[in-house]
Amino acid sequence: MPEIAPEVLRALRESRDWDEAQLAREFRAAAYGADVPVADHAGLRKMIPAWEQGRHRPSSRYRLLYRRVFASEWGVNGDAPDLAMIAAARARRDAAPQPVPSVAALLARADRSGRGDVQALAALVRELTGQVSALQERLAQLESGSDDDTGTSG
């Protein structure tokens, strides 16, 4: 598995709007699914910035996890992504319709947040309100016969 430049490692994480803690969780989930031993969460939280700053290099095990977690950014021939590939993958993700999480998933996430019932429910209501607004805007576009994705109308 080829080496990956530190700036690419950081760009991969940032392309998903993840902090180091989220990437650590993603690595642990990917490792669990592949039965690959990895450091604990606290260890990963220290290793990720060291890799991104070029102080250390990820071992082949962690390069494999980068490839699993960021599969959509990898080249067709298996080459590690460069900054242009990452930007293109992010543009494709941003342009794609986003799935609306189920209410059960949102409630579970709010429950895990540990912010207390009222704050968690307020955050859930804000998120659902935003999703409803986005759906209403898209519906209005479709009903008017205009489509921003193609620049054409009805």
C-alpha positions as CSV (number, residue, x, y, z in Angstrom):
1,M,0.0,0.0,0.0
2,P,1.5,3.3,-1.0
3,E,2.5,6.1,1.3
4,I,0.1,9.0,1.7
5,A,1.3,12.6,2.0
6,P,0.3,14.3,5.4
7,E,-1.6,17.0,3.6
8,V,-3.7,14.4,1.8
9,L,-4.5,12.7,5.1
10,R,-5.8,15.9,6.5
11,A,-7.7,16.8,3.4
12,L,-9.4,13.4,3.4
13,R,-10.6,14.0,7.0
14,E,-11.7,17.6,6.3
15,S,-13.5,16.6,3.1
16,R,-16.0,14.8,5.3
17,D,-16.1,17.7,7.8
18,W,-14.8,15.3,10.5
19,D,-12.7,16.1,13.5
20,E,-10.0,13.7,14.7
21,A,-12.4,12.1,17.2
22,Q,-14.9,11.3,14.4
23,L,-12.1,9.8,12.2
24,A,-11.0,7.7,15.2
25,R,-14.5,6.4,15.5
26,E,-14.7,5.6,11.8
27,F,-11.3,3.8,11.9
28,R,-12.5,1.7,14.8
29,A,-15.8,0.8,13.1
30,A,-13.9,-0.1,9.8
31,A,-11.4,-2.1,11.8
32,Y,-14.1,-4.0,13.7
33,G,-15.8,-4.9,10.4
34,A,-12.6,-6.2,9.0
35,D,-11.4,-7.8,12.2
36,V,-8.2,-5.6,12.2
37,P,-6.6,-4.8,15.5
38,V,-6.2,-1.0,16.1
39,A,-5.3,1.4,18.9
40,D,-8.0,2.5,21.3
41,H,-9.9,5.7,20.7
42,A,-7.5,7.8,22.8
43,G,-4.5,6.4,21.0
44,L,-6.0,7.1,17.6
45,R,-6.8,10.7,18.7
46,K,-3.0,11.2,19.2
47,M,-1.9,9.3,16.1
48,I,-4.1,11.1,13.6
49,P,-2.7,14.6,14.1
50,A,0.8,13.2,14.2
51,W,0.2,11.6,10.8
52,E,-1.5,14.7,9.4
53,Q,1.4,16.9,10.6
54,G,4.0,14.6,9.1
55,R,5.6,13.8,12.5
56,H,4.9,10.0,12.0
57,R,3.6,7.9,9.1
58,P,0.7,5.6,9.3
59,S,1.6,1.9,9.1
60,S,0.2,-0.3,6.4
61,R,-2.6,-1.3,8.7
62,Y,-3.8,2.3,9.1
63,R,-3.2,3.1,5.4
64,L,-5.6,0.2,4.7
65,L,-8.1,1.7,7.1
66,Y,-7.8,5.1,5.3
67,R,-8.6,3.3,2.1
68,R,-11.6,1.5,3.6
69,V,-13.0,4.7,5.3
70,F,-12.3,6.9,2.3
71,A,-13.1,4.4,-0.5
72,S,-14.9,7.0,-2.7
73,E,-11.8,9.1,-2.9
74,W,-9.4,6.4,-4.0
75,G,-8.3,6.0,-7.6
76,V,-9.7,3.3,-9.8
77,N,-6.3,1.6,-10.0
78,G,-5.8,1.7,-6.2
79,D,-3.5,4.7,-6.2
80,A,-3.8,6.9,-3.1
81,P,-5.8,10.0,-3.7
82,D,-4.3,13.4,-4.4
83,L,-5.9,16.8,-3.4
84,A,-7.7,17.1,-6.8
85,M,-9.3,13.6,-6.4
86,I,-10.4,14.5,-2.9
87,A,-11.9,17.8,-4.1
88,A,-13.8,16.0,-6.9
89,A,-15.1,13.3,-4.5
90,R,-16.3,16.0,-2.1
91,A,-18.0,17.9,-5.0
92,R,-19.8,14.7,-6.0
93,R,-20.9,14.1,-2.4
94,D,-22.1,17.7,-2.0
95,A,-24.1,17.6,-5.2
96,A,-25.8,14.3,-4.4
97,P,-29.1,14.3,-2.6
98,Q,-28.5,13.7,1.0
99,P,-30.5,10.9,2.7
100,V,-32.8,12.0,5.4
101,P,-31.9,10.1,8.6
102,S,-34.8,8.3,10.3
103,V,-36.3,9.9,13.4
104,A,-35.1,6.8,15.3
105,A,-31.5,7.4,14.2
106,L,-31.7,11.1,15.1
107,L,-33.2,10.2,18.5
108,A,-30.5,7.7,19.1
109,R,-27.8,10.2,18.2
110,A,-29.4,12.8,20.5
111,D,-29.5,10.2,23.3
112,R,-25.7,9.4,22.8
113,S,-24.8,13.1,22.9
114,G,-25.2,13.3,26.7
115,R,-26.4,16.9,26.5
116,G,-29.6,16.3,28.4
117,D,-33.1,15.6,27.2
118,V,-34.2,19.2,26.5
119,Q,-31.0,20.2,24.6
120,A,-31.0,17.0,22.7
121,L,-34.6,17.3,21.6
122,A,-34.0,21.0,20.7
123,A,-31.1,20.0,18.5
124,L,-33.3,17.2,16.9
125,V,-36.1,19.7,16.2
126,R,-33.6,22.1,14.6
127,E,-32.2,19.4,12.4
128,L,-35.6,18.1,11.4
129,T,-36.7,21.7,10.6
130,G,-33.7,22.2,8.4
131,Q,-34.4,19.0,6.6
132,V,-38.0,19.8,6.0
133,S,-37.1,23.3,4.7
134,A,-34.6,21.8,2.3
135,L,-37.2,19.3,1.1
136,Q,-39.8,22.0,0.6
137,E,-37.3,24.1,-1.4
138,R,-36.5,21.1,-3.7
139,L,-40.2,20.3,-4.1
140,A,-40.9,23.9,-5.1
141,Q,-38.1,23.7,-7.7
142,L,-39.5,20.5,-9.1
143,E,-43.1,21.8,-9.2
144,S,-41.9,25.0,-11.0
145,G,-40.2,22.9,-13.6
146,S,-36.8,24.4,-12.9
147,D,-33.8,22.2,-12.0
148,D,-30.7,24.0,-10.6
149,D,-28.6,20.9,-11.3
150,T,-29.0,21.1,-15.1
151,G,-29.7,24.8,-15.5
152,T,-32.8,24.0,-17.6
153,S,-36.4,24.4,-17.1
154,G,-39.5,22.3,-17.8
